[in-house]
Amino acid sequence: MDYQHIIDAVLKETDALNDIALKMYEHPETAYNEVKACAWLSEALEKYGFKVEKGLYGMPTAIRAEWGSGHPVIGLLAEYDALPGLSQTQDTYKHAAVEGGPGQGCGHNLLGVCTLAAAIGMKADLEKSGLPGTVVFYGCPAEEVLTGKAFMAREGAFTELDLAFAWHGHSKNTISLGMGGGLNSATFHFKGKTAHASAAWAGRSALDAVELMNVGANYLREHMTPNSRVHYVYKEAGVAPNIVPDRASVWYYVRSQYRWQIDELYGRLVNIAKGAAMMTDTEVEIEFHGGCYNTMSNKTIADVFAEVYPEVPAAKYTEEELAIADALNATMPEYEHKKPEEPIHTGFIYKPEEYKITPGSSDVGDVEHIVPGIMINTASQNILGVNHTWQTTCCSGNGIGLKGMIRGGIWMALAAAKFYRDNSLVEKAWETFKADLDGETYKCPIPKEVPIPQPQE
């Protein structure tokens, strides 16, 4: 099969795609506030001939764009939210562009546009071949709080698809088989009674309740499955040392491999919170933000991606880009013990026999429990890079990230071409999917009564 028309269609739009990614880099928007990113991606999709709908599923910054007709229907999962507190200039030392501001520390400015690049390549292929098939671009808000796709699924998204593809920036060109953890997210608000700290007997400290809850949660760690994780941050802890705090809150993430494990562990945490309230004679209100399923890579889809990877054009880095990557690698803690042979990864890693279980989470897992799906990675940061760091924010705004983004888009479009031409591959992916589910059915982890967050003014 000749793939060149797909590659050419994406490469032709490189400058336009880079421009959108850099605008999103310069104007980072946090979860549910991706107003500009939504507008820029929607305008581009319309320009490329897609039928675009915005604000679906009760989410003003969600997008659904479609081109083509018939099956297979292949969905592309775009994300574009930034992380709070990870603003960074293009310096190779930590230097916020806006002190305390958000930044693209997970490369979601690249992710949204990589998915757009794939859509352009897939459309070009269907136009040239005349084959039946549909491209559906899903703009998915709020991945960083791990609820966006679950809310979309709750409102009926993704069930139309035959397959779902996702890309994420990484330090390596790779496909990982296995699963990542699912998650529940909730804030525990404690309410007590103020008093002068020197007469604290008259008060009921909400902060004491939070601290006792955290002590209980930390003792819980001994009694969790090895791949479970519990993280928390204080959201409110009082106003002055000489006032007994009547309000305090703590935000928790509870992770584990399967939904039933998450639900069980979260239930135990809720009991700890109630116990802390009883011990301190305070009240607790639980604000459940939502949750997501574990990821579940589909091996049939992964095999197809591995087959077409050699057709993806290699990245050509400038001396300046290589120097930036070198400098960023030198800032990583393992640098002295693991000096890399190359500043940016140029190989390809796929170990089809290796099934990994990792604690990290992504709401892509919700989609992968509805239809067969995969998330693939291309190098878009320095080889020792780690997401959610200022180093990755830096790479997300220069040629290192942009070149990985374009390559990821081409890769997804090439894999889609294989599925558009061979429906037996789609059927095999569904067989794999059903075997992986092992009788489980998707049930959205976010109840109907939990409202969808809206953009903040």
C-alpha positions in Angstrom: 0.0 0.0 0.0 1.2 3.5 -0.9 1.0 5.7 2.2 2.6 8.8 0.7 -0.7 10.7 0.1 -1.5 10.5 3.8 2.0 11.7 4.9 1.9 14.5 2.3 -1.5 15.7 3.4 -0.3 16.2 7.0 3.1 17.6 6.2 1.5 20.2 3.9 -0.3 21.6 6.9 2.6 21.6 9.3 2.9 25.4 9.6 -0.8 25.8 10.2 -0.8 23.0 12.8 2.3 24.3 14.6 0.6 27.7 14.8 -2.4 26.4 16.6 -0.3 24.4 19.0 1.9 27.4 19.8 -1.2 29.6 20.4 -2.5 27.0 22.9 1.0 27.0 24.5 1.0 30.8 24.9 -2.6 30.8 26.2 -2.8 27.8 28.5 -6.3 27.0 29.9 -7.0 24.7 32.8 -9.7 22.0 32.9 -13.2 23.0 31.8 -11.9 26.5 30.9 -10.5 25.6 27.4 -12.5 28.3 25.6 -9.8 29.6 23.2 -8.4 26.1 22.5 -11.9 24.9 21.7 -12.5 27.8 19.3 -9.1 27.4 17.5 -9.6 23.7 17.0 -13.2 24.1 15.8 -12.3 26.8 13.3 -9.5 24.6 11.9 -11.8 21.5 11.6 -14.3 23.6 9.7 -11.6 24.9 7.4 -10.6 21.3 6.6 -14.2 20.4 5.7 -15.4 18.7 8.9 -18.9 19.1 10.2 -18.3 20.6 13.6 -20.5 20.8 16.7 -19.5 22.5 19.9 -20.9 22.5 23.4 -22.3 19.0 23.3 -22.7 16.7 26.3 -23.4 19.6 28.6 -19.8 20.8 28.2 -19.2 24.2 26.5 -15.6 23.3 25.6 -16.3 19.9 24.1 -16.2 19.3 20.3 -17.6 16.7 18.0 -16.4 16.9 14.4 -17.2 14.4 11.6 -16.2 13.7 8.0 -17.1 10.7 5.8 -19.8 8.1 6.0 -20.2 4.4 6.7 -18.0 2.0 8.7 -15.5 1.7 10.2 -16.1 4.7 12.3 -12.8 5.7 13.9 -12.7 8.2 16.8 -9.8 10.5 17.7 -9.6 11.6 21.3 -8.2 15.2 21.6 -7.3 16.9 24.8 -6.2 20.5 25.3 -6.3 21.5 29.0 -3.2 22.8 30.8 -1.9 22.1 34.3 -2.1 24.7 37.1 1.2 26.1 38.3 3.4 24.8 35.5 4.0 28.0 33.5 7.4 28.0 31.9 9.4 30.0 29.5 11.7 28.5 26.8 14.6 28.7 29.2 16.3 25.4 30.1 16.1 26.2 33.8 12.9 26.6 35.9 11.5 30.0 35.0 7.7 30.7 35.0 6.4 32.9 32.2 3.6 33.8 34.6 4.4 33.2 38.2 1.9 30.6 39.5 0.2 30.4 36.2 -0.8 27.3 34.2 1.4 25.6 31.6 1.4 22.8 29.1 3.3 20.4 31.4 1.6 17.4 29.9 1.8 18.7 26.3 -2.0 18.9 25.7 -1.5 21.8 23.3 0.4 19.2 21.2 -2.2 16.5 21.9 -5.2 18.4 20.6 -3.4 19.4 17.4 -1.8 15.9 16.9 -5.3 14.6 16.8 -6.3 17.3 14.3 -3.3 16.2 12.1 -4.5 12.6 12.2 -8.0 13.7 11.1 -6.5 15.6 8.1 -4.6 12.5 7.1 -7.5 10.2 7.5 -9.8 12.5 5.5 -7.2 12.7 2.7 -7.0 8.9 2.6 -10.7 8.4 2.4 -11.1 11.0 -0.3 -8.4 9.4 -2.4 -9.4 5.8 -2.0 -13.2 6.4 -2.1 -13.6 3.8 0.6 -16.5 3.9 3.1 -15.4 5.1 6.5 -16.0 7.9 9.0 -13.6 10.1 11.0 -15.0 11.4 14.3 -12.9 14.0 16.2 -13.8 14.3 19.8 -12.5 17.4 21.6 -12.4 16.2 25.2 -12.1 18.8 28.0 -10.5 18.3 31.4 -8.4 15.2 31.1 -6.1 16.6 33.8 -8.8 16.2 36.4 -9.7 12.8 35.0 -13.4 13.4 34.5 -13.9 14.9 31.1 -14.4 11.8 29.0 -16.4 10.1 31.8 -18.9 13.0 31.7 -19.0 12.8 27.9 -19.6 9.0 28.2 -22.4 9.6 30.7 -24.1 11.9 28.2 -23.8 9.3 25.4 -20.5 9.9 23.6 -18.3 7.3 22.0 -20.9 4.5 21.6 -21.0 5.3 17.8 -17.4 4.3 17.3 -15.9 1.1 16.0 -12.4 2.0 17.2 -10.8 4.9 19.2 -7.3 6.2 18.9 -5.4 8.5 21.2 -1.9 9.9 21.3 0.2 11.4 24.1 3.5 13.1 24.2 6.3 11.0 25.8 10.0 10.7 26.1 10.0 7.7 23.8 8.4 6.5 20.6 6.5 3.6 22.0 3.3 1.6 22.4 2.7 0.2 25.9 0.4 -2.8 26.4 -1.3 -3.3 29.7 -3.4 -1.1 31.9 -3.2 2.1 34.0 -5.1 2.7 37.1 -8.6 4.1 37.4 -9.5 6.8 39.9 -12.1 8.6 42.1 -11.7 12.2 43.0 -13.4 14.0 46.0 -13.0 16.9 48.3 -13.9 16.4 52.0 -15.2 19.6 53.6 -15.2 19.7 57.4 -17.2 22.2 59.4 -16.5 23.0 63.1 -16.8 25.9 65.5 -14.4 28.9 65.9 -12.8 29.9 69.2 -9.8 31.7 70.4 -6.9 29.3 70.2 -6.0 29.9 73.9 -9.5 28.8 74.8 -9.7 26.0 72.3 -11.9 23.9 74.6 -14.8 26.0 73.3 -14.0 25.3 69.6 -14.4 22.4 67.3 -11.4 22.3 64.9 -12.2 21.4 61.3 -8.5 21.3 60.7 -8.1 18.7 63.4 -10.6 16.6 61.5 -8.7 16.9 58.3 -5.4 15.9 60.0 -7.0 12.9 61.7 -8.5 11.9 58.3 -5.1 12.1 56.7 -3.6 10.0 59.6 -6.3 7.4 59.0 -5.7 7.4 55.3 -2.0 6.9 55.7 -2.5 3.9 58.0 -4.8 2.6 55.3 -1.8 2.3 52.9 -0.7 -1.0 54.5 -4.0 -2.5 53.7 -4.3 -1.6 50.0 -3.4 -3.6 46.9 0.1 -3.0 45.7 -0.9 -0.9 42.7 -3.3 1.3 44.7 -2.5 4.9 45.4 -4.0 7.6 47.6 -2.9 11.3 47.2 -4.2 14.4 48.9 -3.7 18.2 49.1 -5.1 20.7 51.5 -7.6 23.1 50.0 -8.5 25.1 53.1 -6.9 25.0 56.5 -7.9 28.0 58.5 -7.0 31.7 58.5 -4.8 32.4 61.5 -3.0 30.4 64.3 -5.0 32.0 67.0 -8.4 31.1 65.6 -9.7 27.5 65.8 -10.6 26.8 62.2 -14.3 26.2 61.7 -13.7 25.2 58.0 -11.0 23.0 56.5 -11.0 20.8 53.4 -8.8 18.2 51.7 -8.9 17.0 48.1 -8.2 13.3 47.5 -7.4 11.0 44.6 -8.0 7.3 45.1 -6.5 5.1 42.4 -6.5 1.3 41.8 -6.5 -1.1 38.9 -10.2 -2.0 38.6 -13.4 -0.1 39.3 -14.5 -2.5 42.0 -11.2 -1.9 43.8 -11.5 1.8 43.5 -15.1 1.8 44.8 -14.1 -0.4 47.8 -11.0 1.7 48.7 -12.9 5.0 48.3 -15.7 3.6 50.6 -13.1 2.9 53.2 -11.7 6.5 52.9 -15.3 7.9 53.3 -15.6 5.9 56.5 -12.3 7.4 57.7 -13.6 10.9 57.0 -16.8 10.2 58.9 -14.8 8.8 61.8 -12.6 11.9 61.9 -15.7 14.0 62.1 -17.0 12.0 65.0 -13.7 12.2 66.8 -13.6 16.0 66.6 -17.4 16.7 67.0 -17.4 18.3 63.5 -19.4 17.7 60.4 -18.2 16.5 57.0 -19.6 17.1 53.6 -18.3 15.1 50.7 -18.0 16.7 47.3 -17.6 13.9 44.7 -15.9 15.3 41.6 -16.0 12.1 39.6 -13.8 9.2 38.5 -12.5 7.2 35.6 -11.8 3.6 34.6 -8.4 2.0 34.2 -6.9 2.1 30.7 -7.0 -1.1 28.6 -4.8 -1.2 25.6 -6.1 -3.3 22.7 -3.3 -5.6 21.4 -4.9 -6.0 18.0 -4.8 -2.3 17.4 -1.3 -2.0 18.9 -0.1 -4.6 16.4 -1.4 -2.6 13.5 0.3 0.6 14.8 3.5 -1.3 15.2 3.3 -2.6 11.6 2.9 0.9 10.1 5.4 2.7 12.4 8.3 2.3 9.9 6.4 4.4 7.4 6.3 7.4 9.8 8.9 10.0 8.6 11.8 10.4 11.0 12.2 13.7 12.9 15.0 15.9 11.9 16.1 18.0 14.8 18.2 21.2 14.6 21.4 21.7 16.6 19.5 24.2 18.8 16.8 21.6 19.6 19.3 18.9 20.4 21.1 21.4 22.7 17.9 22.2 24.5 17.2 18.6 25.0 20.8 18.0 26.3 20.4 20.9 28.8 17.0 19.6 30.0 18.3 16.1 30.4 21.0 17.5 32.7 18.4 18.9 35.0 16.8 15.4 35.6 17.6 13.6 38.9 18.8 10.4 37.2 21.1 12.2 34.7 24.4 11.4 36.6 23.4 7.7 36.9 21.9 7.3 33.4 23.5 9.7 30.9 21.6 9.1 27.7 23.3 8.2 24.4 21.0 10.6 22.5 19.2 13.7 23.8 15.9 12.8 22.1 14.7 9.3 21.5 14.9 8.1 17.8 14.2 4.4 18.2 10.9 2.5 18.6 9.8 0.4 21.5 7.1 -2.2 21.2 7.2 -5.4 23.3 4.0 -7.3 22.5 4.7 -9.9 25.0 5.1 -7.4 27.9 1.9 -6.5 29.8 2.5 -3.7 32.2 0.3 -2.6 35.1 0.9 1.0 36.1 -0.7 3.2 38.7 -1.0 6.3 36.5 -4.5 7.2 35.2 -6.2 8.7 32.1 -9.9 9.1 31.3 -9.1 7.5 28.0 -9.8 4.3 30.0 -13.5 5.1 30.0 -13.5 5.1 26.2 -11.5 1.9 26.1 -14.2 0.2 28.2 -16.8 1.3 25.6 -15.0 0.5 22.3 -11.6 -1.0 21.4 -8.9 1.7 21.8 -5.3 2.5 22.1 -3.0 5.3 23.2 0.3 5.6 21.4 3.4 7.8 22.1 6.0 9.6 20.1 9.0 11.4 21.4 8.0 15.0 22.1 10.3 15.9 25.0 13.9 15.2 26.1 14.7 11.5 26.5 14.8 11.7 30.3 11.6 13.9 30.3 8.7 13.2 32.6 5.2 14.7 32.2 3.8 17.2 34.7 7.2 19.0 34.9 8.5 22.3 33.8 10.9 20.5 31.5 8.0 19.1 29.5 6.3 22.5 29.5 9.4 23.8 27.8 9.4 21.1 25.1 5.7 21.6 24.5 6.5 25.1 23.1 9.4 24.3 20.7 10.4 22.1 17.8 11.0 19.0 20.0 7.3 18.8 20.9 6.0 20.0 17.6 7.9 17.4 15.6 6.7 14.6 17.9 3.1 16.0 17.4 3.3 15.9 13.6 4.7 12.4 13.7 2.0 11.2 16.0 -0.7 12.5 13.7 0.8 10.8 10.7 1.1 7.5 12.7 -2.6 7.5 13.7 -3.7 8.3 10.1 -1.5 5.5 8.7 -3.0 3.0 11.2 -6.5 4.1 10.4 -5.8 3.4 6.7 -5.2 -0.3 7.5 -8.5 -0.6 9.3 -10.4 1.2 6.6 -9.1 -1.4 4.1 -9.5 -4.5 6.2 -12.7 -4.9 8.2 -11.4 -8.2 9.6 -8.9 -6.2 11.6 -11.8 -4.3 13.2 -13.6 -7.5 14.0 -10.4 -8.9 15.5 -10.0 -5.8 17.7 -13.6 -6.3 19.0 -12.8 -9.9 19.8 -9.7 -8.7 21.8 -11.8 -6.1 23.5 -14.5 -8.5 24.6 -11.9 -10.9 25.9 -10.2 -8.1 27.9 -13.5 -7.0 29.4 -14.1 -10.6 30.6 -17.8 -10.0 31.1 -17.5 -6.5 32.6 -19.8 -3.7 31.3 -19.1 0.0 31.4 -21.0 1.9 34.0 -20.2 5.6 34.2 -18.4 6.3 37.5 -20.0 9.7 37.8 -23.6 9.7 39.0 -26.2 11.8 37.2 -26.6 14.1 40.2 -22.9 15.3 39.9 -23.0 18.5 37.8 -20.6 19.1 34.9 -18.2 22.0 35.8 -18.6 25.0 33.6 -16.0 27.6 32.4 -15.1 30.2 35.0 -15.3 33.8 34.1 
